[in-house]
Amino acid sequence: MIKLLATNALDAVLRELVPEFERASGHPVSVSYQSTNQILDLVRRGEAADLLIAGRAAIDELAKEGKVAANSSIDLAASGIGVCVKSGAPRPDIGTVEAFKRALLAAKSVAHTATGQSGSYFAGLVDRLGIGDQVRAKAKVSAGGIIGEFVARGEAELGIQQISEVLAVPGVDLVGPLPPEIQKVTVFAAGISSASQQAAAARALIGYLGTASAARVMKAKGLEPAE
């Protein structure tokens, strides 16, 4: 059994690709989805895993700490941050930085994660835009997970998260990406745990995720496959 700790940003991709890999390889896979920062915390506290998929910076940190095997990591895909609303709701103009600021100020509530790559960035971004206090006063902050679910249930008017995570949620519409001047693109990478008991099988899974067919699935799910 390959134990995989994976970022929520690749949830939709892995739910399609992992069963295909299992059928093709005969290697069963157990997947736990967390935010990148939660994965960092779990691994540092001794969580057992064979393969990790998280933000590239986190994989590099764990490699420096000896928790990811040297020369075992590979970039898989990249994603920018997007804004979503409940399906059928009016879509605000977010095409420019000023329009995005107006949309945030006009919204009754804004949801984001506390630990995800997008949520951590957004928390600092609103301060740089000069609207941190106003946004925090109406923010719906989740420790992790899929923010679009809050929006789909009507618990938040706007949701901020990786585009791949937004597209995976029924009941929400992607308004669009953040304006280019304030966009943050995160590269997601895979690395084999230095304590893995299934290193060969984990390496086979990494190889499968780097195939052309996997790249097509990633693109369809809102990710830009690595070159």
Disulfide bonds with the S-S distance in Angstrom:
none
